[in-house]
Amino acid sequence: MMERHFDYMTPTWFKRAHLYTGSLDALRYRFRMDEEKAAIEAAVYAEVCYEEARDVEERTFSWDEDGTRDLRAWLEEAYVKHNA
């Protein structure tokens, strides 16, 4: 079974800040919460800060159980890709 690194990220967890950045090994990530649209704008990248990264991948997810489940799956895929 594949290790799951992001299970703690629930809809409630995302209420902690409007902008959140973090990293896990070679993966870097950034989330911006849009309360009006009930959406999470997510980005993944490697090596440098978001503003300087040239390999940014961005997606928007709904800020609910289904959306955060999809976001966690996307992050797991990105983790594998950036740490291969």
CYANA upper distance limits for C-alpha pairs under 8 A (distance plus 0.5 A):
  4 ARG  CA     76 GLU  CA      7.47
  5 HIS  CA     76 GLU  CA      7.51
  6 PHE  CA     72 ARG  CA      6.25
  6 PHE  CA     75 LEU  CA      7.93
  6 PHE  CA     76 GLU  CA      7.87
  7 ASP  CA     72 ARG  CA      7.36
  8 TYR  CA     13 TRP  CA      7.89
  9 MET  CA     13 TRP  CA      6.07
  9 MET  CA     14 PHE  CA      7.39
  9 MET  CA     68 THR  CA      7.57
  9 MET  CA     72 ARG  CA      7.76
 10 THR  CA     14 PHE  CA      7.08
 10 THR  CA     65 GLU  CA      7.56
 10 THR  CA     68 THR  CA      6.61
 10 THR  CA     69 ARG  CA      8.46
 11 PRO  CA     15 LYS  CA      7.65
 11 PRO  CA     63 TRP  CA      6.51
 11 PRO  CA     64 ASP  CA      6.00
 11 PRO  CA     65 GLU  CA      6.81
 11 PRO  CA     68 THR  CA      6.87
 12 THR  CA     16 ARG  CA      8.30
 14 PHE  CA     18 HIS  CA      8.49
 14 PHE  CA     33 MET  CA      8.02
 17 ALA  CA     33 MET  CA      8.27
 18 HIS  CA     31 PHE  CA      8.38
 18 HIS  CA     32 ARG  CA      6.12
 18 HIS  CA     33 MET  CA      5.52
 18 HIS  CA     34 ASP  CA      8.08
 19 LEU  CA     30 ARG  CA      7.86
 19 LEU  CA     31 PHE  CA      6.19
 19 LEU  CA     32 ARG  CA      5.02
 19 LEU  CA     33 MET  CA      6.96
 20 TYR  CA     30 ARG  CA      6.20
 20 TYR  CA     31 PHE  CA      5.64
 20 TYR  CA     32 ARG  CA      7.01
 21 THR  CA     28 ARG  CA      8.09
 21 THR  CA     29 TYR  CA      6.18
 21 THR  CA     30 ARG  CA      4.80
 21 THR  CA     31 PHE  CA      6.82
 22 GLY  CA     28 ARG  CA      6.39
 22 GLY  CA     29 TYR  CA      5.91
 22 GLY  CA     30 ARG  CA      7.01
 23 SER  CA     27 LEU  CA      6.01
 23 SER  CA     28 ARG  CA      4.70
 23 SER  CA     29 TYR  CA      6.43
 24 LEU  CA     28 ARG  CA      7.00
 24 LEU  CA     79 TYR  CA      8.24
 25 ASP  CA     83 ASN  CA      7.73
 26 ALA  CA     46 ALA  CA      6.47
 26 ALA  CA     47 GLU  CA      7.15
 26 ALA  CA     79 TYR  CA      8.22
 26 ALA  CA     82 HIS  CA      6.37
 26 ALA  CA     83 ASN  CA      6.36
 27 LEU  CA     44 VAL  CA      7.43
 27 LEU  CA     45 TYR  CA      6.73
 27 LEU  CA     46 ALA  CA      5.84
 27 LEU  CA     47 GLU  CA      8.17
 27 LEU  CA     78 ALA  CA      7.76
 27 LEU  CA     79 TYR  CA      6.26
 27 LEU  CA     82 HIS  CA      6.20
 27 LEU  CA     83 ASN  CA      7.71
 28 ARG  CA     44 VAL  CA      6.16
 28 ARG  CA     45 TYR  CA      5.75
 28 ARG  CA     46 ALA  CA      5.94
 28 ARG  CA     47 GLU  CA      7.87
 29 TYR  CA     42 ALA  CA      7.75
 29 TYR  CA     43 ALA  CA      6.04
 29 TYR  CA     44 VAL  CA      4.92
 29 TYR  CA     45 TYR  CA      6.83
 30 ARG  CA     42 ALA  CA      6.23
 30 ARG  CA     43 ALA  CA      5.65
 30 ARG  CA     44 VAL  CA      7.05
 30 ARG  CA     50 TYR  CA      8.03
 31 PHE  CA     40 ILE  CA      6.93
 31 PHE  CA     41 GLU  CA      6.11
 31 PHE  CA     42 ALA  CA      5.07
 31 PHE  CA     43 ALA  CA      7.02
 32 ARG  CA     40 ILE  CA      6.30
 32 ARG  CA     41 GLU  CA      5.59
 32 ARG  CA     42 ALA  CA      7.05
 33 MET  CA     38 ALA  CA      8.14
 33 MET  CA     39 ALA  CA      6.60
 33 MET  CA     40 ILE  CA      5.17
 33 MET  CA     41 GLU  CA      6.75
 34 ASP  CA     38 ALA  CA      6.27
 34 ASP  CA     39 ALA  CA      5.68
 34 ASP  CA     40 ILE  CA      6.60
 34 ASP  CA     41 GLU  CA      7.88
 35 GLU  CA     39 ALA  CA      7.10
 38 ALA  CA     62 SER  CA      6.64
 38 ALA  CA     63 TRP  CA      5.68
 38 ALA  CA     64 ASP  CA      8.45
 39 ALA  CA     60 THR  CA      7.09
 39 ALA  CA     61 PHE  CA      6.09
 39 ALA  CA     62 SER  CA      4.97
 39 ALA  CA     63 TRP  CA      5.21
 40 ILE  CA     60 THR  CA      6.13
 40 ILE  CA     61 PHE  CA      5.67
 40 ILE  CA     62 SER  CA      6.65
 40 ILE  CA     63 TRP  CA      6.31
 41 GLU  CA     58 GLU  CA      7.77
 41 GLU  CA     59 ARG  CA      6.54
 41 GLU  CA     60 THR  CA      4.92
 41 GLU  CA     61 PHE  CA      6.97
 42 ALA  CA     58 GLU  CA      6.10
 42 ALA  CA     59 ARG  CA      5.89
 42 ALA  CA     60 THR  CA      6.43
 42 ALA  CA     61 PHE  CA      8.06
 43 ALA  CA     56 VAL  CA      6.84
 43 ALA  CA     57 GLU  CA      5.96
 43 ALA  CA     58 GLU  CA      4.79
 43 ALA  CA     59 ARG  CA      6.99
 44 VAL  CA     56 VAL  CA      6.21
 44 VAL  CA     57 GLU  CA      5.90
 44 VAL  CA     58 GLU  CA      7.13
 44 VAL  CA     75 LEU  CA      8.25
 44 VAL  CA     78 ALA  CA      7.66
 45 TYR  CA     50 TYR  CA      7.66
 45 TYR  CA     53 ALA  CA      7.08
 45 TYR  CA     54 ARG  CA      8.41
 45 TYR  CA     55 ASP  CA      6.05
 45 TYR  CA     56 VAL  CA      5.23
 45 TYR  CA     57 GLU  CA      7.04
 46 ALA  CA     53 ALA  CA      7.51
 46 ALA  CA     55 ASP  CA      7.46
 46 ALA  CA     56 VAL  CA      8.38
 46 ALA  CA     82 HIS  CA      7.53
 47 GLU  CA     53 ALA  CA      7.94
 48 VAL  CA     52 GLU  CA      6.72
 48 VAL  CA     53 ALA  CA      6.07
 49 CYS  CA     53 ALA  CA      6.42
 50 TYR  CA     56 VAL  CA      7.93
 61 PHE  CA     67 GLY  CA      5.53
 61 PHE  CA     68 THR  CA      7.45
 61 PHE  CA     70 ASP  CA      7.88
 61 PHE  CA     71 LEU  CA      6.98
 62 SER  CA     66 ASP  CA      7.82
 62 SER  CA     67 GLY  CA      4.91
 62 SER  CA     68 THR  CA      7.56
 63 TRP  CA     67 GLY  CA      6.19
 63 TRP  CA     68 THR  CA      6.92
 64 ASP  CA     68 THR  CA      6.55
 65 GLU  CA     69 ARG  CA      6.59
 66 ASP  CA     70 ASP  CA      6.79
 67 GLY  CA     71 LEU  CA      6.59
 68 THR  CA     72 ARG  CA      6.55
 69 ARG  CA     73 ALA  CA      6.85
 70 ASP  CA     74 TRP  CA      6.71
 71 LEU  CA     75 LEU  CA      6.65
 72 ARG  CA     76 GLU  CA      6.71
 73 ALA  CA     77 GLU  CA      6.87
 74 TRP  CA     78 ALA  CA      6.70
 75 LEU  CA     79 TYR  CA      6.47
 76 GLU  CA     80 VAL  CA      6.86
 77 GLU  CA     81 LYS  CA      6.75
 78 ALA  CA     82 HIS  CA      6.53
 79 TYR  CA     83 ASN  CA      6.51
 80 VAL  CA     84 ALA  CA      6.37
